[in-house]
Amino acid sequence: MWYYVYVLYIFSRKGLYVGFTDDMKRRIPEHRRGKVKSTRSKDRKPELIFYEAYKTEKEARRRERYLKTSKGKRTLKLMIPDTIKNVESNLIQ
């Protein structure tokens, strides 16, 4: 079994959401359908912009906790700056 840490871009907040799941095929559509309170939005659906896969739940949870910190958010912005910039530029259109 694989465990995933994923990052969504939330258009209504113009920010990132970090989450954890063992079933990406189920979880991402839940976000997009508004079934997850923390990412629910009336305007645009959240967009998956990044994910990592881990063999153990412990490693995935540890990574999720780190990415939710201010240092982790800075790391994400260094790892995927072009992706974030592209998503934000689509916000204007």
C-alpha positions in Angstrom: 0.0 0.0 0.0 1.1 3.5 -0.8 0.5 6.7 1.3 0.4 10.1 -0.3 1.1 13.7 0.7 -0.5 16.1 -1.7 -0.6 19.8 -2.3 -3.7 21.6 -3.7 -3.9 25.2 -4.8 -6.9 26.8 -3.3 -8.1 29.7 -5.5 -10.4 31.4 -3.1 -7.5 31.8 -0.6 -4.8 32.1 -3.2 -2.8 29.6 -1.1 -1.7 26.0 -0.7 -3.4 23.1 1.2 -1.3 20.1 2.3 -3.1 16.8 2.9 -2.5 13.1 3.4 -4.3 10.1 2.1 -3.9 6.4 1.2 -6.3 6.8 -1.7 -5.6 9.6 -4.1 -8.3 8.5 -6.6 -10.9 9.0 -3.9 -9.6 12.0 -2.0 -8.9 14.5 -4.7 -12.4 14.2 -6.2 -13.8 14.7 -2.6 -11.9 18.0 -2.5 -13.1 19.0 -6.0 -16.8 18.2 -5.1 -16.7 20.3 -2.0 -16.9 17.4 0.4 -13.9 18.6 2.5 -14.7 21.6 4.6 -11.2 23.0 4.7 -11.0 23.3 0.9 -14.6 24.0 0.0 -15.0 27.1 -2.2 -17.8 28.7 -4.1 -15.7 29.9 -7.0 -13.1 27.6 -8.5 -12.3 24.0 -7.6 -9.0 23.3 -5.9 -6.2 22.1 -8.2 -3.8 19.3 -7.5 -0.3 20.7 -8.1 2.1 18.3 -6.4 2.2 14.9 -4.6 4.7 12.5 -3.1 4.2 8.7 -2.5 5.6 6.8 0.6 5.6 3.2 1.5 4.9 3.8 5.1 2.2 5.8 6.8 4.7 7.1 9.4 6.9 8.7 6.7 4.0 10.2 4.9 2.5 11.7 8.1 6.0 13.1 9.0 6.3 14.8 5.6 2.8 16.2 5.8 3.5 17.7 9.2 6.7 19.3 7.9 5.0 20.7 4.7 2.3 22.3 6.9 4.9 24.4 8.8 6.1 27.8 7.5 9.5 26.3 6.7 7.7 23.5 4.8 5.7 26.0 2.8 8.9 27.9 1.9 10.4 24.5 0.8 7.4 23.9 -1.5 7.7 27.3 -3.0 11.4 26.5 -3.8 10.7 23.1 -5.1 7.8 23.9 -7.5 8.0 27.7 -8.1 7.0 27.5 -11.8 4.0 25.3 -11.0 2.7 27.8 -8.4 3.4 30.7 -10.6 1.5 29.1 -13.5 -1.5 28.3 -11.3 -1.5 31.9 -9.9 -1.3 33.4 -13.4 -4.4 31.3 -14.4 -6.2 32.9 -11.4 -6.1 36.3 -13.3 -7.6 34.9 -16.4 
